[in-house]
Amino acid sequence: MVGLTFQQRVESYARTFPDMPGGWPTVIMNGAAARLRGEWQFGQDFRNTSSYYGAFPGNFLVRLGALFPEYAIQPGVLPMGGRVLHAFSGSLAAGPYDRCDIHSPAPMEPEYQCDVRDLPARVSEPYAFIIADPPYSDEDAKKYKAPPLDRGASTAALAEVTCVGGFLCWLDTVWPMYRKDLWRDAGHIYVLRSTNHRVRLLTIFERVTKVPV
């Protein structure tokens, strides 16, 4: 299953959600490079996965797992692909992955209790798949008792702990800053909960070989 094309990922998603064609991503080509585009609406199922502020909406991880089926990104799923990391993991329970967060509610202490920018000094084996759900604003960061988010520095640090060909799925309200010598912009999926909620953007990055200076 490792090494799926983007079209195969879309087909995997469609098999998991056959009655929700509106959420099936599509593959677009930019020259020889494939990218994913899509929109996930959660409709009336606007509940978060926990009561923790900013938790993933509804079945977000199930949807993402359908698109990347080789990676165990949620509890109870057996790992088949490479190592997985949840950055800014919040209240996510332990599972077949590692977690990183500055502060997490007990008993959800992560494997790495630090700023994601400190991960390169702590991680000894790179990850194949990283999910990042950071604070979206300075006000959000205050709620988590975390420093303001530096998107450019964070995506660069996560690149240092991602193997070439690996993915970073970054959930945010903006398209984050990134270095093109580290990441390829491989797709965008809009994430809508319900009215009067912020619209989020899932940016999919693919790790590339660093271009020599």
C-alpha positions as a Markdown table, in Angstrom:
| # | Residue | x | y | z |
|---|---|---|---|---|
| 1 | Met | 0.0 | 0.0 | 0.0 |
| 2 | Val | 3.0 | 2.3 | 0.5 |
| 3 | Gly | 3.6 | 4.6 | -2.4 |
| 4 | Leu | 0.0 | 5.2 | -3.5 |
| 5 | Thr | -0.6 | 7.7 | -6.3 |
| 6 | Phe | -2.9 | 10.6 | -5.5 |
| 7 | Gln | -5.6 | 9.0 | -7.7 |
| 8 | Gln | -5.4 | 5.8 | -5.7 |
| 9 | Arg | -5.8 | 7.9 | -2.5 |
| 10 | Val | -9.0 | 9.5 | -3.9 |
| 11 | Glu | -10.3 | 6.0 | -4.8 |
| 12 | Ser | -9.5 | 4.9 | -1.2 |
| 13 | Tyr | -11.5 | 7.8 | 0.1 |
| 14 | Ala | -14.4 | 7.1 | -2.2 |
| 15 | Arg | -14.6 | 3.5 | -1.1 |
| 16 | Thr | -14.7 | 4.6 | 2.6 |
| 17 | Phe | -17.4 | 7.2 | 1.9 |
| 18 | Pro | -19.4 | 5.9 | -1.1 |
| 19 | Asp | -22.5 | 7.9 | -0.2 |
| 20 | Met | -20.6 | 11.2 | 0.2 |
| 21 | Pro | -19.3 | 12.0 | -3.3 |
| 22 | Gly | -19.3 | 15.7 | -2.5 |
| 23 | Gly | -16.4 | 15.1 | -0.2 |
| 24 | Trp | -14.3 | 13.1 | -2.7 |
| 25 | Pro | -11.1 | 15.0 | -3.4 |
| 26 | Thr | -10.0 | 15.4 | -7.0 |
| 27 | Val | -6.6 | 15.3 | -8.6 |
| 28 | Ile | -5.3 | 18.2 | -10.6 |
| 29 | Met | -2.1 | 18.4 | -12.5 |
| 30 | Asn | 0.4 | 21.3 | -12.5 |
| 31 | Gly | 2.7 | 20.1 | -15.2 |
| 32 | Ala | 3.9 | 16.7 | -14.1 |
| 33 | Ala | 3.1 | 17.4 | -10.4 |
| 34 | Ala | -0.2 | 16.0 | -9.0 |
| 35 | Arg | -2.1 | 17.9 | -6.4 |
| 36 | Leu | -5.3 | 17.2 | -4.4 |
| 37 | Arg | -8.2 | 19.6 | -4.1 |
| 38 | Gly | -11.4 | 19.1 | -2.1 |
| 39 | Glu | -13.9 | 20.3 | 0.5 |
| 40 | Trp | -15.1 | 18.4 | 3.5 |
| 41 | Gln | -18.4 | 19.6 | 5.1 |
| 42 | Phe | -19.4 | 18.2 | 8.4 |
| 43 | Gly | -23.0 | 19.3 | 8.1 |
| 44 | Gln | -25.0 | 19.0 | 11.3 |
| 45 | Asp | -22.4 | 16.7 | 12.9 |
| 46 | Phe | -20.5 | 19.7 | 14.3 |
| 47 | Arg | -19.3 | 18.0 | 17.5 |
| 48 | Asn | -15.6 | 17.9 | 18.3 |
| 49 | Thr | -13.9 | 14.6 | 19.1 |
| 50 | Ser | -13.5 | 15.8 | 22.7 |
| 51 | Ser | -14.5 | 18.8 | 24.9 |
| 52 | Tyr | -10.9 | 20.1 | 24.7 |
| 53 | Tyr | -10.8 | 23.5 | 23.0 |
| 54 | Gly | -9.9 | 23.2 | 19.4 |
| 55 | Ala | -10.3 | 19.4 | 19.1 |
| 56 | Phe | -10.7 | 17.8 | 15.7 |
| 57 | Pro | -14.2 | 18.2 | 14.3 |
| 58 | Gly | -16.4 | 15.1 | 13.9 |
| 59 | Asn | -14.8 | 12.3 | 11.9 |
| 60 | Phe | -11.9 | 14.4 | 10.6 |
| 61 | Leu | -9.3 | 11.8 | 11.4 |
| 62 | Val | -11.4 | 9.1 | 9.8 |
| 63 | Arg | -11.6 | 11.1 | 6.6 |
| 64 | Leu | -7.9 | 11.9 | 6.6 |
| 65 | Gly | -7.1 | 8.2 | 7.3 |
| 66 | Ala | -9.2 | 7.2 | 4.3 |
| 67 | Leu | -7.1 | 9.5 | 2.1 |
| 68 | Phe | -3.8 | 8.2 | 3.6 |
| 69 | Pro | -4.8 | 4.6 | 4.5 |
| 70 | Glu | -1.3 | 3.3 | 4.9 |
| 71 | Tyr | -0.7 | 5.5 | 8.0 |
| 72 | Ala | -2.2 | 4.8 | 11.4 |
| 73 | Ile | -3.3 | 8.3 | 12.5 |
| 74 | Gln | -6.1 | 7.5 | 15.0 |
| 75 | Pro | -6.5 | 5.2 | 18.0 |
| 76 | Gly | -7.4 | 1.6 | 17.3 |
| 77 | Val | -5.9 | 1.5 | 13.8 |
| 78 | Leu | -3.0 | -0.9 | 13.1 |
| 79 | Pro | 0.1 | 0.7 | 11.5 |
| 80 | Met | 1.0 | -0.5 | 8.1 |
| 81 | Gly | 3.2 | 2.3 | 6.8 |
| 82 | Gly | 5.8 | 4.5 | 8.3 |
| 83 | Arg | 6.0 | 6.4 | 11.6 |
| 84 | Val | 3.3 | 9.0 | 12.4 |
| 85 | Leu | 3.5 | 12.1 | 14.5 |
| 86 | His | 0.7 | 14.3 | 15.8 |
| 87 | Ala | 2.1 | 17.8 | 16.3 |
| 88 | Phe | 0.1 | 20.2 | 18.6 |
| 89 | Ser | -1.6 | 17.0 | 19.7 |
| 90 | Gly | -3.8 | 18.6 | 22.5 |
| 91 | Ser | -6.2 | 16.1 | 24.0 |
| 92 | Leu | -5.5 | 13.3 | 21.5 |
| 93 | Ala | -5.2 | 9.9 | 23.3 |
| 94 | Ala | -2.2 | 7.6 | 23.0 |
| 95 | Gly | -2.2 | 5.4 | 19.9 |
| 96 | Pro | 0.0 | 3.9 | 17.2 |
| 97 | Tyr | 1.8 | 7.2 | 16.8 |
| 98 | Asp | 3.8 | 9.8 | 18.7 |
| 99 | Arg | 2.5 | 13.1 | 19.9 |
| 100 | Cys | 4.1 | 16.5 | 20.5 |
| 101 | Asp | 2.6 | 19.5 | 22.5 |
| 102 | Ile | 3.8 | 22.1 | 25.0 |
| 103 | His | 0.8 | 21.5 | 27.2 |
| 104 | Ser | -1.7 | 18.7 | 27.1 |
| 105 | Pro | -4.5 | 17.8 | 29.6 |
| 106 | Ala | -3.7 | 14.9 | 31.9 |
| 107 | Pro | -3.6 | 12.0 | 31.3 |
| 108 | Met | -2.9 | 12.8 | 27.7 |
| 109 | Glu | 0.8 | 13.7 | 28.2 |
| 110 | Pro | 2.6 | 13.4 | 24.8 |
| 111 | Glu | 5.7 | 11.6 | 24.0 |
| 112 | Tyr | 7.4 | 15.0 | 23.3 |
| 113 | Gln | 6.4 | 17.7 | 25.6 |
| 114 | Cys | 8.0 | 20.6 | 23.8 |
| 115 | Asp | 7.6 | 23.2 | 21.1 |
| 116 | Val | 7.6 | 21.6 | 17.7 |
| 117 | Arg | 10.6 | 23.8 | 16.8 |
| 118 | Asp | 12.6 | 21.8 | 19.4 |
| 119 | Leu | 11.8 | 18.4 | 17.7 |
| 120 | Pro | 14.9 | 18.2 | 15.5 |
| 121 | Ala | 17.1 | 18.0 | 18.6 |
| 122 | Arg | 14.9 | 15.3 | 20.1 |
| 123 | Val | 13.8 | 13.0 | 17.3 |
| 124 | Ser | 16.2 | 10.3 | 16.3 |
| 125 | Glu | 14.2 | 8.6 | 13.6 |
| 126 | Pro | 12.2 | 10.5 | 10.9 |
| 127 | Tyr | 8.5 | 10.3 | 10.4 |
| 128 | Ala | 6.7 | 9.4 | 7.2 |
| 129 | Phe | 3.5 | 11.3 | 8.1 |
| 130 | Ile | 2.8 | 14.3 | 10.4 |
| 131 | Ile | -0.5 | 15.9 | 11.3 |
| 132 | Ala | -0.3 | 19.5 | 12.6 |
| 133 | Asp | -3.3 | 21.3 | 14.2 |
| 134 | Pro | -1.7 | 24.4 | 15.7 |
| 135 | Pro | -3.3 | 27.4 | 17.4 |
| 136 | Tyr | -4.8 | 29.5 | 14.7 |
| 137 | Ser | -4.2 | 32.9 | 16.3 |
| 138 | Asp | -2.4 | 34.6 | 19.2 |
| 139 | Glu | -5.7 | 34.5 | 21.2 |
| 140 | Asp | -5.9 | 30.7 | 20.6 |
| 141 | Ala | -2.3 | 30.3 | 21.7 |
| 142 | Lys | -3.1 | 32.1 | 25.0 |
| 143 | Lys | -5.8 | 29.6 | 25.7 |
| 144 | Tyr | -3.3 | 26.8 | 25.4 |
| 145 | Lys | -0.7 | 28.8 | 27.4 |
| 146 | Ala | 1.6 | 28.5 | 24.4 |
| 147 | Pro | 3.8 | 31.0 | 22.6 |
| 148 | Pro | 2.5 | 32.7 | 19.5 |
| 149 | Leu | 2.8 | 30.4 | 16.5 |
| 150 | Asp | 5.7 | 30.9 | 14.0 |
| 151 | Arg | 4.4 | 29.0 | 11.0 |
| 152 | Gly | 7.5 | 29.3 | 8.9 |
| 153 | Ala | 9.8 | 28.1 | 11.6 |
| 154 | Ser | 7.4 | 25.3 | 12.6 |
| 155 | Thr | 7.0 | 23.9 | 9.1 |
| 156 | Ala | 10.8 | 24.1 | 8.6 |
| 157 | Ala | 11.4 | 22.2 | 11.9 |
| 158 | Leu | 8.9 | 19.6 | 11.0 |
| 159 | Ala | 10.7 | 19.1 | 7.7 |
| 160 | Glu | 13.8 | 18.2 | 9.6 |
| 161 | Val | 12.0 | 15.2 | 11.2 |
| 162 | Thr | 10.2 | 14.1 | 8.0 |
| 163 | Cys | 11.7 | 11.6 | 5.6 |
| 164 | Val | 11.9 | 12.5 | 1.9 |
| 165 | Gly | 8.6 | 11.6 | 0.3 |
| 166 | Gly | 6.8 | 11.9 | 3.6 |
| 167 | Phe | 3.7 | 14.1 | 4.2 |
| 168 | Leu | 2.8 | 17.0 | 6.5 |
| 169 | Cys | -1.0 | 17.7 | 6.8 |
| 170 | Trp | -1.3 | 21.1 | 8.3 |
| 171 | Leu | -4.8 | 22.2 | 9.5 |
| 172 | Asp | -5.1 | 26.0 | 9.9 |
| 173 | Thr | -7.2 | 29.0 | 9.0 |
| 174 | Val | -4.5 | 30.2 | 6.6 |
| 175 | Trp | -2.1 | 28.7 | 4.0 |
| 176 | Pro | 1.1 | 28.5 | 6.2 |
| 177 | Met | 4.5 | 29.8 | 5.2 |
| 178 | Tyr | 6.9 | 27.1 | 4.0 |
| 179 | Arg | 10.2 | 26.7 | 2.3 |
| 180 | Lys | 9.9 | 25.3 | -1.2 |
| 181 | Asp | 13.3 | 23.6 | -0.9 |
| 182 | Leu | 11.8 | 21.5 | 1.9 |
| 183 | Trp | 8.2 | 21.1 | 1.0 |
| 184 | Arg | 6.1 | 20.7 | -2.1 |
| 185 | Asp | 2.6 | 22.1 | -1.9 |
| 186 | Ala | 0.7 | 18.9 | -2.7 |
| 187 | Gly | -2.9 | 19.9 | -2.1 |
| 188 | His | -5.6 | 21.8 | -0.2 |
| 189 | Ile | -8.9 | 20.6 | 1.3 |
| 190 | Tyr | -11.3 | 23.1 | 2.8 |
| 191 | Val | -12.8 | 22.0 | 6.1 |
| 192 | Leu | -16.2 | 23.4 | 7.0 |
| 193 | Arg | -18.1 | 22.6 | 10.2 |
| 194 | Ser | -21.3 | 24.7 | 10.4 |
| 195 | Thr | -22.4 | 28.3 | 10.2 |
| 196 | Asn | -20.6 | 30.8 | 12.3 |
| 197 | His | -17.5 | 28.7 | 12.6 |
| 198 | Arg | -14.1 | 29.4 | 11.2 |
| 199 | Val | -13.3 | 27.8 | 7.8 |
| 200 | Arg | -10.2 | 25.7 | 8.1 |
| 201 | Leu | -7.7 | 24.8 | 5.4 |
| 202 | Leu | -6.0 | 21.4 | 5.3 |
| 203 | Thr | -2.7 | 22.0 | 3.4 |
| 204 | Ile | -0.9 | 18.8 | 2.3 |
| 205 | Phe | 2.8 | 19.1 | 2.0 |
| 206 | Glu | 5.2 | 16.5 | 0.5 |
| 207 | Arg | 8.8 | 16.4 | 1.7 |
| 208 | Val | 11.3 | 17.0 | -1.0 |
| 209 | Thr | 15.1 | 16.7 | -1.3 |
| 210 | Lys | 16.7 | 20.0 | -0.2 |
| 211 | Val | 18.1 | 21.9 | -3.1 |
| 212 | Pro | 21.8 | 22.7 | -2.6 |
| 213 | Val | 22.5 | 26.4 | -2.1 |
